[in-house]
Amino acid sequence: MAKATYDFPADIAFRDAARRILLLQFHKMMDNAPGTRAGEDIEALHDMRVGSRRLRAALSVFAKVFPKDEYRMLDKQIGDITDALGAVRDLDVQLDYLRNYRNSLPENEAYGITRLIERRGGLRDSERKKLVKALDRLEKEKFSGRFRKALDKAVPGTNDPVLDEERAGG
């Protein structure tokens, strides 16, 4: 897995770095929400999970720029969606492995693996329903707007055109 890298000038202010990194990871997570919700592309789910984990890690690094209550709220919401994403992604990986393994077996030995795949598939369907509910909760709680508002309050915009563009959602 590629590590996140950032191309910042050496003299960038901590708050400006925080804003850029948090917005970048926020977008990496949320840009994959439609594909994750649709459930047709497991890579969208994978990318959203990676984005959510990186956003949560960045949030932890920059926790001091947020009021405690706002940090806790954001951390909990991101943690909840990360957990839901992880449950489905882990089952996707297991199912992929089991299918490949089953295909390498003689037919008379593959039966047991087929039954296991069916059970794990049922569990994945159940976890996916929970994931969709978690995504619905993010929308209902207006997570995107609340995240941006909390970020604007914690790390106000500057006269930096890159930051202003990010602030505008570009």
C-alpha positions in Angstrom: 0.0 0.0 0.0 1.4 3.4 -0.9 2.1 5.8 1.9 0.4 9.2 1.8 2.9 11.9 0.9 2.4 15.7 0.9 4.3 18.3 -1.1 4.5 21.2 1.3 6.9 24.1 1.5 9.3 23.8 4.5 7.9 26.9 6.1 4.2 25.8 6.0 2.4 26.7 9.2 1.1 23.8 11.3 -2.5 24.9 10.9 -2.2 25.2 7.2 -0.7 21.7 6.9 -3.5 20.4 9.2 -6.1 22.0 6.9 -4.6 20.6 3.7 -4.1 17.1 5.0 -7.4 16.8 6.7 -9.3 18.1 3.6 -7.3 15.8 1.3 -8.1 12.7 3.4 -11.7 13.8 3.9 -12.1 14.0 0.1 -10.4 10.6 -0.4 -12.9 9.1 2.0 -16.1 10.9 0.8 -15.4 10.7 -2.9 -15.7 6.9 -2.6 -19.0 7.0 -0.7 -21.3 6.8 -3.8 -19.4 3.8 -5.2 -19.4 2.1 -1.8 -23.1 2.7 -1.4 -23.8 1.2 -4.8 -21.9 -1.9 -3.8 -20.8 -2.7 -7.4 -17.1 -2.0 -7.0 -15.2 -3.5 -4.1 -12.3 -1.1 -4.9 -14.5 1.9 -4.0 -15.1 0.3 -0.6 -11.4 -0.4 -0.2 -10.5 3.2 -1.1 -13.1 4.6 1.2 -11.8 2.5 4.0 -8.2 3.6 3.4 -9.4 7.2 3.2 -11.3 6.9 6.5 -8.3 5.3 8.3 -6.0 8.0 7.0 -8.5 10.7 7.9 -8.8 9.3 11.4 -5.0 9.1 11.8 -4.6 12.7 10.5 -7.4 13.8 12.9 -5.5 12.3 15.8 -2.3 14.0 14.7 -4.0 17.4 14.5 -6.4 16.9 17.5 -5.1 19.9 19.3 -6.5 22.3 16.7 -10.1 21.2 17.5 -12.1 21.8 20.6 -12.3 18.6 22.6 -16.1 18.0 22.0 -15.8 18.5 18.2 -12.8 16.3 18.0 -14.6 13.5 19.9 -17.7 13.8 17.7 -15.6 13.7 14.5 -13.4 10.8 15.8 -16.5 8.8 16.8 -18.3 9.4 13.4 -15.2 8.5 11.4 -14.5 5.5 13.7 -18.0 4.2 13.2 -17.8 4.4 9.4 -14.3 2.9 9.5 -15.5 -0.1 11.5 -18.5 -0.6 9.2 -16.2 -0.4 6.1 -13.7 -2.8 7.7 -16.3 -5.4 8.5 -17.4 -5.6 4.8 -13.9 -5.3 3.4 -12.5 -8.1 5.6 -15.3 -10.4 4.3 -14.6 -9.4 0.7 -11.0 -10.4 1.1 -12.0 -13.7 2.8 -14.5 -14.5 0.1 -12.0 -13.8 -2.6 -9.4 -16.0 -1.0 -12.0 -18.8 -0.4 -13.2 -18.7 -4.0 -9.7 -18.9 -5.4 -8.9 -21.8 -3.0 -12.1 -23.6 -3.9 -11.3 -23.3 -7.6 -7.9 -25.0 -7.0 -9.6 -28.1 -5.4 -11.0 -31.1 -7.0 -14.8 -31.0 -7.2 -15.3 -33.6 -4.5 -13.2 -31.5 -2.0 -14.7 -28.1 -3.0 -18.1 -28.8 -1.4 -17.2 -27.8 2.1 -15.5 -24.6 0.9 -18.6 -23.8 -1.1 -20.7 -24.0 2.0 -18.3 -21.8 3.9 -18.5 -19.3 1.1 -22.3 -19.3 1.3 -22.2 -18.6 5.0 -19.5 -15.9 4.8 -21.5 -14.4 1.9 -24.6 -14.2 4.1 -22.6 -12.5 6.8 -21.2 -10.1 4.2 -24.7 -9.2 3.1 -25.7 -8.6 6.7 -22.6 -6.4 7.3 -23.2 -4.5 4.1 -26.7 -3.6 5.3 -25.1 -2.2 8.4 -22.6 -0.3 6.3 -25.4 1.3 4.2 -27.2 2.3 7.5 -23.9 3.9 8.7 -23.6 5.8 5.4 -27.3 6.9 5.8 -26.4 8.0 9.3 -23.5 10.1 8.0 -25.9 11.8 5.5 -28.6 12.3 8.1 -26.2 13.8 10.6 -24.8 16.0 7.8 -21.3 14.8 8.4 -19.8 16.5 5.4 -21.1 19.9 6.4 -20.3 19.4 10.1 -16.7 18.3 9.2 -16.1 21.3 7.1 -17.7 23.6 9.7 -15.5 22.1 12.4 -12.4 22.4 10.3 -13.2 26.1 9.3 -13.7 26.9 13.0 -10.5 25.1 14.1 -8.3 26.1 11.1 -9.7 29.2 9.5 -9.0 29.9 5.8 -6.1 32.0 4.8 -5.1 34.1 1.8 -3.3 31.0 0.4 -5.0 30.3 -3.0 -4.5 26.6 -2.6 -6.2 26.6 0.8 -9.0 28.9 -0.4 -9.6 26.5 -3.3 -9.7 23.5 -0.9 -12.0 25.5 1.3 -14.4 26.1 -1.5 -14.5 22.3 -2.2 -12.3 22.4 -5.3 
